[in-house]
């Protein structure tokens, strides 16, 4: 799923963008202590973990379309509600956020 999340779609096409944002939001609705671990990845031998679901979504935080902004807000609130130390550490300390 992380490969789909990080794929570079053509977001100039509104329909693609809307389906993508809806997809991310739907995934976030299923997050819990067990499932959130599937969305953390370590790449290229780095010790730093990445959280593509969150980082890709927040790129749209200031989008002009209100539906997109609302979906991103929902996703971020769903992420913030996970009582897992790794999530909190990533959100508070990762420089890419």
C-alpha positions as CSV (number, residue, x, y, z in Angstrom):
1,X,0.0,0.0,0.0
2,X,2.9,2.4,0.7
3,X,4.0,2.1,-2.9
4,X,0.5,3.2,-4.1
5,X,0.5,6.0,-1.6
6,X,3.9,7.3,-2.8
7,X,3.2,6.8,-6.5
8,X,3.4,10.1,-8.5
9,X,-0.1,10.5,-9.9
10,X,-1.1,13.3,-12.2
11,X,-3.0,15.5,-9.6
12,X,-3.8,18.1,-12.3
13,X,-6.6,15.7,-13.1
14,X,-9.3,16.5,-10.5
15,X,-10.8,13.1,-10.6
16,X,-7.4,11.4,-9.9
17,X,-6.7,13.8,-7.1
18,X,-10.1,13.3,-5.5
19,X,-9.9,9.5,-5.6
20,X,-6.4,9.6,-4.2
21,X,-7.4,11.9,-1.3
22,X,-10.5,9.7,-0.6
23,X,-8.3,6.6,-0.6
24,X,-5.9,8.1,1.9
25,X,-8.7,9.2,4.2
26,X,-10.4,5.8,4.0
27,X,-7.1,4.1,5.0
28,X,-6.8,6.5,7.9
29,X,-10.2,5.5,9.2
30,X,-8.9,2.0,9.7
31,X,-5.8,3.0,11.6
32,X,-5.3,1.5,15.1
33,X,-2.3,0.4,17.2
34,X,-1.9,-2.7,15.1
35,X,-2.5,-1.4,11.6
36,X,-0.5,1.8,11.9
37,X,2.7,-0.3,11.9
38,X,2.1,-1.3,8.3
39,X,2.4,2.3,7.2
40,X,5.8,3.0,8.7
41,X,8.7,2.2,6.3
42,X,12.5,2.4,6.4
43,X,14.2,2.9,3.1
44,X,17.7,2.7,1.7
45,X,19.2,1.2,4.9
46,X,18.3,4.4,6.8
47,X,17.5,4.1,10.5
48,X,14.9,6.9,10.0
49,X,11.3,5.7,9.6
50,X,9.0,7.3,7.1
51,X,5.2,7.5,7.3
52,X,4.0,8.0,3.7
53,X,0.3,8.0,4.6
54,X,0.8,11.1,6.7
55,X,3.5,12.9,4.8
56,X,1.8,12.6,1.4
57,X,-1.5,13.7,2.8
58,X,-0.2,16.9,4.4
59,X,1.1,18.1,1.0
60,X,-2.6,18.9,0.3
61,X,-3.2,20.7,3.6
62,X,-3.5,24.1,1.9
63,X,-5.2,22.9,-1.2
64,X,-7.7,25.3,-2.8
65,X,-10.5,22.7,-2.9
66,X,-12.3,22.6,0.5
67,X,-13.2,18.8,0.1
68,X,-9.5,18.0,-0.2
69,X,-8.6,20.2,2.9
70,X,-11.4,18.5,4.9
71,X,-10.2,15.1,4.0
72,X,-6.7,15.9,5.0
73,X,-7.9,17.3,8.3
74,X,-9.8,14.1,9.0
75,X,-6.8,12.0,8.1
76,X,-4.5,14.1,10.4
77,X,-7.0,13.8,13.3
78,X,-7.2,10.1,12.8
79,X,-3.4,9.8,12.9
80,X,-3.2,12.0,16.0
81,X,-5.7,9.8,17.8
82,X,-3.5,6.7,17.6
83,X,-1.9,6.2,21.1
84,X,1.4,4.9,19.7
85,X,4.7,6.4,20.6
86,X,6.2,6.0,17.2
87,X,3.4,8.0,15.6
88,X,3.8,10.9,18.1
89,X,7.5,10.9,17.7
90,X,7.3,11.0,13.9
91,X,4.7,13.8,13.9
92,X,6.6,15.9,16.4
93,X,10.2,15.3,15.3
94,X,10.4,14.4,11.6
95,X,11.9,17.3,9.6
96,X,9.9,16.5,6.5
97,X,6.6,17.3,8.2
